[in-house]
């Protein structure tokens, strides 16, 4: 016999799991969107730096061209350093959000399981030993009689 509270708890647990999955999906999509924006911005900046450095070499004055190229490379390295720092921060932020949702999900699951075990304990009014002992006694009597 299925009890209505058990079905409702199972349904609520399934709904909570769906909500947690949705939270994971939102975190993943948000992180992917931010990473894509970072990648596009970095690619755009590096393309601009590369096109500027090529034009400087054609200017004729070798010293100013080399100085300009050095400054351009310095800007490129600064941008690359900034990019790596932002990617690292994004990874840390995403990881902390995933851990937070996972902790919440685990706590919900733990609460649900505890309540189900408590309810199962209340429903089973028979001591398991009371069922096992008479059954073994009956089985041993039938063996002796045979």
N, C-alpha and C positions, 0 to 999 in steps of 0.2 A: 504494500500500500504506500503510495506516494503522498507525502504531506505537503500541503500548499506552501507553508513557510519555506520548505527546502527548495521548492521550485522557484520561489521568489528570490531566495538567496543566490541560487545558481544563476538566475537571470541577471540579477544585480552584479554578480561577479563577472559575467560575460560582458555586460555593458561597461563595467570599469576597465576591463581588458581592452575593449575597443577604444575607449577614451585614452588609455595609456598609449596604445598604438598610434592614435591620431597625434598625440603629443610628440611621440618620437618622430613621426613623419614631418610635423611642422618644424621641429628642431633641425632635422636633416635638410629640409628644403630651404630654410632660412640660412643655414650655414653654406649650402651650395650656392645660393643667390649672392651672398656676401663674397664668397671666394671667386665667383665668376666676375663680379664687379672689380675686385682687386686685380684679377688676371687681365681683364680688358684695359684697366687703367695703366697697369704696368706695361703691357704690350704697346699701348698707344705712346706712352712716354719714351720707351726704348726705341720705337720707330722714329719718333721725332729727334731724339738724340743721334741716332745713326744717320739720319738724312742731313742733319746739321753738320756732323763731323765730316761727311763726304764733301760738302760744299766748301768747307774751310780749307781743305787741302789744295783746292784749285786756285786759291787766292794769289799765290805767287810768293809771298813772304814766308819762308820756312819757319822762322822763329815764332812768329805770331800764330802760324797754323798749328805748330806743335803745342804752344801754350793753350790755344783754344781747344785743341784735341784733348789735352790733359785735363782742362776744366770740364769738358764734356764727359770724359770718362769718370771724373770725380763725381759729377752729378749722377751719372749712371750707377755708380757704386752706392751713393747715398740713397738713391731711389730703391735699389735692390735691397739694401739693409732695411729700409723702411718697410718694404714689401714683406720680407721675411719676418720682421717683428709683428706686423699686422696679421700674417698667416698664423704665427704662433699664438697670438692673443685670441684669434678666432677659434683655433683648436682647443685652447684651454677653456674658453667660454662655452663652446659646444659640449665639451666633455663634462663640464660641471652641470650643465642643463640636463644632459642625459643621466648623470648620476642622481640628480635630484628627482627626476621622474622615476628612475628605477627604484630609488629608496621609498618613494611614495607608493609605488606599485607593490613592492615587497611588504610594506607595512599593511596595506589594504588586504593583500592575500593572507598575511599572517592573522589579521583580525578575523577574516572570514573563516579560515580554517579552524581557528580557536572556537569560534561560535558554533561551527558545525559539529566539532568534537564534543562540545559541551551539550549540545542538543541531542546528539547521538547517545551520550551518556545518560541523559534524562529519559530518553525513549526506551533504552534497554533496562528494564526493571529486573530482569533475570540475571542472576550471577552466573557466569559461564561455567563455574565448577558445578553448580546445581544441575546443569544440563549434561555435562560430560560424565560425572560420576554415576548417575543412574543408567546412562547408556552403556557404559563399560560393564556395570554390574549385570545388566540384562544380557549383554553379549556373552559374558563368562557363564551365566546360568544356562544359556542355550547351548554353549559348547559342552558343558558338563552333562546336560541332558542327552546330547547326541552321542 
